[in-house]
Amino acid sequence: MDKAILKSRSIGSIVNDNFATARVFKSFGLDFCCGGSTALEDACRVAGVDVDVVVEALLADNLSNIGAIPFDSWPTDLLIDYVLKIHHRGIRTNGPRLLNDIRTVARVHGDAHPELLQLEELFEDSLVDLENHLRKEEQVLFPYCYKLFEANLNNESLHQMHCGSVANPIRVMLAEHSDEGTRYKFIRVLMKDFVAPDDACPTYRLMLQDLELFMDSLFEHIHIENNILFPRFVELESCSVK
């Protein structure tokens, strides 16, 4: 791809084309989920990163999409299913287990590493906020969007949702995604990019690995919704609601 065109494209659209590029953006600290609508050149300027270096990394011969899931090619109802069954379940299953590990590590290493006590508070608050967020999606947004998809598939009309427009709950979801994105970016800095200190025990090291995986999964969740599902929901509503 032409480098000038790549610089002008949004980060989210680049990841949609090849999810393997998410690894590149992560390595440079560029936000491909909450900041997915930002042009690559603008995102690099804000982050203080050389856009030409990022472009070269994106165009590297060894950047392969093998094994990456082509989310943008999936039908909308399958994507919703994936978010519910993989991400929502994953947060509820892995989150409490990880919080317990964080508490254990904080209890043992908190005197030498007080940042662990702050991490414990941040992660506990995140799980509370995420549970509220998931329920809104499950009880309000997604049921209506399943109906939107079916109506569009069958060339039928659908009554407007009780919120007025699907854009209204989406606006709330976007704000909450942004809050979580900010929280986990701070956690990454607090935990020094999840690099274990020299005195870390095996449990401490494993906790950091699991925390990074949890964050990666959460950012995949946010990317799918912000950059793929939510725009589709708005488009479906414009075609199906009379």
C-alpha positions as CSV (number, residue, x, y, z in Angstrom):
1,M,0.0,0.0,0.0
2,D,1.1,3.6,-0.7
3,K,2.7,5.0,2.4
4,A,0.9,8.3,2.1
5,I,-2.5,6.6,1.9
6,L,-1.6,4.4,4.9
7,K,-0.7,7.5,7.0
8,S,-4.1,9.1,6.2
9,R,-6.1,6.0,7.1
10,S,-7.7,5.5,10.5
11,I,-6.0,3.1,12.9
12,G,-9.2,1.1,13.3
13,S,-9.6,0.5,9.6
14,I,-6.1,-0.7,9.3
15,V,-6.7,-3.2,12.1
16,N,-10.0,-4.2,10.5
17,D,-8.1,-5.2,7.3
18,N,-5.4,-7.1,9.1
19,F,-5.8,-7.8,12.8
20,A,-2.1,-8.7,13.1
21,T,-1.4,-4.9,12.8
22,A,-2.8,-4.5,16.3
23,R,0.5,-6.0,17.6
24,V,2.4,-3.2,15.9
25,F,0.1,-0.4,17.3
26,K,0.4,-2.0,20.8
27,S,4.2,-2.0,20.6
28,F,4.2,1.7,19.8
29,G,1.6,2.6,22.4
30,L,-1.0,3.6,19.8
31,D,-4.7,3.2,20.7
32,F,-6.4,1.1,18.0
33,C,-9.6,0.5,19.9
34,C,-10.9,3.7,21.6
35,G,-8.8,5.8,19.2
36,G,-9.6,3.7,16.2
37,S,-11.2,6.6,14.3
38,T,-8.0,8.7,14.4
39,A,-5.8,8.8,11.3
40,L,-2.4,7.1,11.8
41,E,-0.4,10.2,11.1
42,D,-2.4,12.2,13.7
43,A,-2.2,9.4,16.3
44,C,1.5,9.2,15.9
45,R,1.9,12.9,16.3
46,V,-0.1,12.9,19.5
47,A,1.8,10.0,20.9
48,G,5.2,11.4,19.9
49,V,6.0,8.5,17.7
50,D,7.7,8.7,14.3
51,V,5.0,7.8,11.8
52,D,7.5,6.6,9.2
53,V,8.9,4.1,11.6
54,V,5.4,2.8,12.4
55,V,4.6,2.6,8.6
56,E,7.7,0.6,8.0
57,A,6.7,-1.8,10.8
58,L,3.2,-2.2,9.3
59,L,4.7,-2.9,5.8
60,A,7.3,-5.3,7.1
61,D,7.4,-8.6,5.2
62,N,7.1,-10.6,8.3
63,L,3.8,-9.0,9.4
64,S,1.4,-11.9,8.7
65,N,-2.3,-12.2,9.3
66,I,-2.1,-16.0,9.6
67,G,-4.1,-17.1,12.6
68,A,-5.8,-13.7,13.0
69,I,-9.5,-13.7,13.0
70,P,-11.0,-11.7,10.1
71,F,-13.7,-10.0,12.3
72,D,-14.6,-7.4,9.6
73,S,-15.7,-10.2,7.3
74,W,-18.1,-11.8,9.8
75,P,-21.9,-11.3,9.7
76,T,-23.1,-8.9,12.4
77,D,-25.1,-11.5,14.4
78,L,-22.0,-13.8,14.6
79,L,-19.9,-10.9,15.8
80,I,-22.4,-10.2,18.6
81,D,-22.4,-13.9,19.5
82,Y,-18.6,-13.8,19.7
83,V,-18.5,-10.7,21.9
84,L,-21.1,-12.3,24.3
85,K,-19.6,-15.8,24.4
86,I,-15.9,-15.0,24.3
87,H,-15.5,-11.5,25.8
88,H,-18.4,-11.2,28.2
89,R,-17.9,-14.7,29.5
90,G,-14.1,-14.2,29.6
91,I,-14.4,-11.0,31.7
92,R,-16.7,-12.7,34.2
93,T,-14.6,-15.9,34.4
94,N,-11.0,-14.5,34.2
95,G,-11.6,-11.2,36.0
96,P,-12.4,-12.6,39.5
97,R,-9.6,-15.1,39.3
98,L,-7.2,-12.5,38.3
99,L,-8.3,-10.1,41.0
100,N,-7.7,-12.9,43.6
101,D,-4.2,-13.3,42.2
102,I,-3.6,-9.6,42.3
103,R,-4.7,-9.5,46.0
104,T,-2.4,-12.4,46.8
105,V,0.6,-10.8,45.2
106,A,-0.2,-7.4,46.7
107,R,-0.4,-9.0,50.2
108,V,3.0,-10.6,49.8
109,H,4.9,-8.0,47.8
110,G,2.9,-4.8,48.6
111,D,5.5,-3.4,51.1
112,A,8.3,-3.5,48.5
113,H,6.0,-2.6,45.6
114,P,3.2,-0.3,46.7
115,E,2.0,0.1,43.1
116,L,0.4,-3.4,43.6
117,L,-2.0,-2.0,46.2
118,Q,-3.0,0.7,43.7
119,L,-3.4,-2.0,41.0
120,E,-5.7,-4.0,43.3
121,E,-8.0,-1.0,43.7
122,L,-8.0,-0.1,40.0
123,F,-8.7,-3.6,38.9
124,E,-11.5,-4.2,41.5
125,D,-13.1,-0.9,40.4
126,S,-12.8,-2.0,36.7
127,L,-14.6,-5.3,37.3
128,V,-17.5,-3.5,38.9
129,D,-17.7,-1.0,36.0
130,L,-17.3,-3.7,33.4
131,E,-20.1,-5.7,34.9
132,N,-22.5,-2.8,34.7
133,H,-21.3,-2.2,31.1
134,L,-21.9,-5.8,30.0
135,R,-25.4,-5.8,31.4
136,K,-26.3,-2.7,29.5
137,E,-25.1,-4.3,26.3
138,E,-26.9,-7.6,27.1
139,Q,-30.2,-6.1,28.2
140,V,-30.5,-3.0,26.0
141,L,-28.2,-2.7,23.0
142,F,-27.6,-6.2,21.7
143,P,-31.2,-7.5,21.9
144,Y,-32.3,-4.6,19.7
145,C,-29.4,-5.0,17.3
146,Y,-30.2,-8.7,16.8
147,K,-33.7,-7.5,15.8
148,L,-32.1,-4.9,13.5
149,F,-30.0,-7.5,11.8
150,E,-33.0,-9.9,11.3
151,A,-35.2,-7.1,10.0
152,N,-32.5,-6.1,7.4
153,L,-31.9,-9.7,6.4
154,N,-35.6,-10.3,5.8
155,N,-36.2,-6.8,4.2
156,E,-38.6,-5.9,7.0
157,S,-39.3,-2.7,8.9
158,L,-38.7,-2.3,12.6
159,H,-40.0,0.2,15.2
160,Q,-37.6,2.6,16.6
161,M,-36.1,1.5,19.9
162,H,-37.3,3.0,23.2
163,C,-34.0,5.0,23.5
164,G,-35.0,6.9,20.4
165,S,-32.0,5.9,18.3
166,V,-29.4,3.2,18.6
167,A,-26.9,6.0,18.5
168,N,-27.9,7.0,22.1
169,P,-26.9,3.7,23.9
170,I,-23.9,3.5,21.6
171,R,-22.8,6.9,22.8
172,V,-22.9,5.6,26.4
173,M,-21.0,2.5,25.5
174,L,-18.3,4.5,23.7
175,A,-17.8,6.8,26.8
176,E,-17.5,3.7,29.0
177,H,-15.0,2.1,26.6
178,S,-13.0,5.3,26.7
179,D,-13.0,5.3,30.5
180,E,-11.7,1.7,30.6
181,G,-9.2,2.3,27.9
182,T,-7.8,5.2,30.0
183,R,-7.7,3.1,33.1
184,Y,-5.8,0.2,31.5
185,K,-3.3,2.5,29.8
186,F,-2.6,3.9,33.3
187,I,-2.3,0.3,34.6
188,R,0.2,-0.5,31.8
189,V,2.4,2.4,32.9
190,L,1.9,1.6,36.6
191,M,3.0,-2.0,35.9
192,K,6.0,-0.9,33.8
193,D,4.6,-2.6,30.6
194,F,4.0,-5.8,32.6
195,V,7.8,-6.4,33.1
196,A,8.3,-8.2,36.3
197,P,10.7,-6.7,38.9
198,D,13.8,-8.7,39.8
199,D,12.4,-9.9,43.1
200,A,9.1,-11.1,41.6
201,C,8.1,-14.7,42.5
202,P,6.6,-17.0,39.9
203,T,3.1,-16.1,41.1
204,Y,3.9,-12.4,40.6
205,R,5.2,-13.0,37.1
206,L,2.2,-15.1,36.1
207,M,-0.2,-12.5,37.4
208,L,1.5,-9.8,35.2
209,Q,1.2,-12.1,32.2
210,D,-2.4,-12.8,32.9
211,L,-3.1,-9.1,33.4
212,E,-1.6,-8.2,30.1
213,L,-3.7,-10.9,28.4
214,F,-6.8,-9.6,30.1
215,M,-6.1,-6.1,28.8
216,D,-5.4,-7.4,25.3
217,S,-8.7,-9.2,25.2
218,L,-10.5,-6.2,26.6
219,F,-9.0,-4.0,23.8
220,E,-10.0,-6.6,21.2
221,H,-13.5,-6.4,22.6
222,I,-13.5,-2.6,22.4
223,H,-12.1,-2.6,18.9
224,I,-14.8,-5.0,17.6
225,E,-17.5,-2.9,19.0
226,N,-16.2,0.6,18.4
227,N,-14.8,0.1,14.9
228,I,-17.0,-2.7,13.4
229,L,-20.3,-3.4,15.3
230,F,-21.4,0.1,16.3
231,P,-21.0,1.6,12.8
232,R,-23.0,-1.4,11.5
233,F,-25.7,-0.9,14.0
234,V,-26.2,2.7,12.9
235,E,-26.3,1.6,9.3
236,L,-28.7,-1.2,9.9
237,E,-31.0,1.2,11.8
238,S,-31.0,3.6,8.8
239,C,-32.1,0.8,6.5
240,S,-34.6,-1.0,8.8
241,V,-36.3,1.6,11.0
242,K,-39.1,3.5,9.2
